């Protein structure tokens, strides 16, 4: 059982949790993920690690309520226990000295990009961070990323904070201005990563994306997370989650990611009608 050490409501249906998981905290690296279960007969869901504290044995996850299990997870409070919290899973980010790099985070992908940005900075890179969300309230971990970035750019769809527009608008401007940019990391909604990859290709800049596929066991046995990378079948759980953005079959990836939308909505609706919870445990 894994105790929730700290819970923070970031905005409406977006939460941060620090989980007591000492064995995971000892080994996890930037780019890796965990699979958790809220209860014994619950669903297994993958979440990329947002941060970790090895000394205190804590792992941070950030999630948005998008279905039954994240809805249920949001009802857990500090002191509650998760049934399982397995990790670290997947391959760690390949961090090296490249020179000038850009990290692009959209939505909850901002949390996932943070440990990567921190490691890139520690490796001596000049780090430009571009964060994007629909509104000001959905911009998360701004201060954390500001501390590990040489330049921080914020965009919002409605112009309520930072620049009005998309992360790709800001990225294109930087690529036009700075020819020293050598590599890009992009994490966020599938369509955001695809469009960012298309833009990087125009400038011949390498790009790494982190794929958030449907996943069950997380060890390569079930095949649910398979994707086509450079014409070959890969498993996100064991071969990823990070891949060369140029090689991803984006049409297939996006299509497969939404193939259970109807079933997920039915399960979520049943949970809300028959079970539900009261979210009054936030501190």
N, C-alpha and C positions, 0 to 999 in steps of 0.2 A: 504494500500500500504506500502511496506517495502523497505526502501532506502538502497542501497548498499553503505556502509560507506568506505570500502577499498577493492580493488581488487589487487591481486598479481598473476602474471603468474609464476608458479613454474618451469614448464618445458614444452615446446611445447604445448601439449594438456591437461596440468594439472594446475588447478587454485585454489586459496584460495580466499574466500570472507568473509568479516565481514559485517553482516546484522544488521540494526537497527530494533530490535524486542524486546522491553523492557519487554513485558509480558512473552515471552518465556525465556529470559535471567534470569528473576526473579526465575523461577522454575526448569529449566533444570538441570539434573544431568548426571554424567558420564554414558555412555552406551545408552542414549536415542537418539531419532532421530526426525527430522522434515519432513514434506511433503510440498513442495513448488510448485508454479505454476508461470511460467514466464508471462503469460497473461491469460485473462479471459477464453478463449476457449482452453487453452493449456493443456498439460498432467500434471498429478500429479506425482511427483517423490520423493521417500524417500531418505534422506541423513542423515547419522549419524553425530551428532554434534562433531566437532573437538575441540572446546574451547568456552568459554563464558566469558563475563565481565559484572557482575551484576550491578556494579556501573554506567557503561556507557550505559547499555542496549543493548549490542552487542552480537551476536552469530556468531561463525565462522563455515563455511562449507568448505570442500575441495572436489573437484570432478575432474574427468577425462572425457574428451569428448569421449563418447562411443556410442552415438546415437543422434537422432534429438533434443531432449530437452536439453541435456547437451551441444550440439553444439550451440543451441540458447542461453542458459544461458551464455556460454563463450563470447558471443557478447555483453553482458550487461557490462556497465562500472560504475565507481564511480559516484554517483549522480542519477543513474537510479533506477527505482522502480520495485520490483517484485509484481505480482498481489496478491499472498498469500504466507504465511509462517506460517504453522500451527505446533504447538508443545507446550510443549514437549510430544512426543508419546513414547509408549513402557515402559517397566520396566527399572528402573535404575540398574546399576551394584551392585551386592551384595558385598560390601566392608567390610572387617573385618581384624583383625590381624591373619595372617596365619604363619608368619615366613619368609621363603624365597619363593619368587614367581617369575615367569617368564612371561613377556608379549611379545608376538610375533606379529609383524605387517608386512604385505606384501603389497606393492603398496600403494594405497590410504588408506588401512587398518591401515597404520602407524598413520595417523591423528586420526583415531577412537580410537586407543589404548592409545593415549596420556593422555586424562583426566582420564582414568582408572588407568594408571601408577601413575599419580600424586596423586590420592586419596589413592591408595595402599601405597604409600610412606608416606603420611600424617597419615595413620593408623599405622605406625611404622614398616611396612614390609621392608625386604631387597629385593629390586627390581632389577632384571636382565632383561634388554631389548634387544631383538634381532630383528633387522630390516632387511628386504630383499627387493631387487628390481632387475630388469634386468640389470640396469646400474647405475653408480654413480649419474647421473642427476635425477634419479627417487627416490633417497633417500630424504625424506622430514622430516621436523620438528626434525632434528637431535639434534640441540642445546636445544630445549625445552625438549626433552626426556633425554638428557644427564643431565639436571639439576635435574630431579626427579628420576634418576636411580643410583644405586650403581655400576652397571656395564653395559656398552653399547657395544653390538656386532653388527657389520654391515656386511652383506653379499651381494654380487652382482653375478649375473649369469655369467657375463663376466670377473669378477675379476678386474674391473676398479676402485673399491673402497672397502676398508675393505678386507674381506676374499672372495675368489672365492668359490662359491657353493650356496647351498640353506639354508634357515633358519633352516630346519630340521637337516642339518649336524651340525650346531652350537648347536642346542638344544640337540641333542643326546650326543654331547661332554660334555655339561654342566650336563646332567643327569647322565652320567658316572662318572663325577668328584664330583658332589655335591649331596649327598643323603638327604640333608636337604630341597630340593625343595618340596613344599607342593601343589602348585597349579599353573596352566598355564592358561593364557588368550591368545587366538589366533584370529586375525581378518585379513582377506585378501581374496584372490580368493578362491572359494569353494574347489578346489582341494588341495590348500595349507592347509586349515583348516582340511580337511579329513586326509591328510597324517600326519599332526601334531597330530591329535587325535589318529591315529594308533600308532604313536610313544609313546605318553603319556600312552597309554594302556599297552604297553610292560613294562613300568616302574611303573605301578600302581599309576600314579600321576593324580589327578583330573584335568580336563580341561574344560574351558568355551569357547564357540565360539559364535560369533555374526553373525546371518544368514541374508544375503542380498537378500531376495526373491523379486519376482514381487509383487507389491502392488498397490492398487487403493485408497481405502478410508482411511485406517489406523486406523479404529475403530472396526474391526472384523466383519463387515457386509457383505463384498463382498466375502470373502473366498479365494481370489486370493493368499494370502500368506500362505496357509495352508501347514504344514509339519508334518511328522510322527516322534514323539518323544517318544521313549520307547513303540512303538506300538499304541500310542494314537495320534489323530489328534489335533494339536495345531495351533494357529494363531500367526505368528511372530509379528504382529503389537500390539497385546494385551498380549500375553503370553511371548513374547520375547522382544527384538531380541536376548537376550542371552539365551543359553541352554547348558546343560551338553553335551559335545561333544560325550561322549560314547553312548548317547541315540538317536542321530540323524540318521535317515535313509538317509545316504549320497547319495546312488544311486538314490533314488526318488527325493531328494532335487536338485541334480545337473541336472537331466533330466528335472524337471519342470522349472528350471531357464532358460532353453534355448528353451522352447517350442514355443516362438514367434520370434525367430531369423530372420526368413524370412520376416515376416511382419515389424519388426523393421528396417531391412535393406532397405526395399522398402520405408518406411516413411522417413528415413534419406536421401536416394538418391533423393527423390522428393524435400525435403527441400533444399538440396544443389543445385539442378538444378533450382528450381523455385524461391527460396527465398534467402537463404544464408545470409552472413553478412560480414562485414569487421572488423577484430579484431585489431583495431588501438587505442583502448581506454585505454590500459594498461598504468599504470604510472610506 
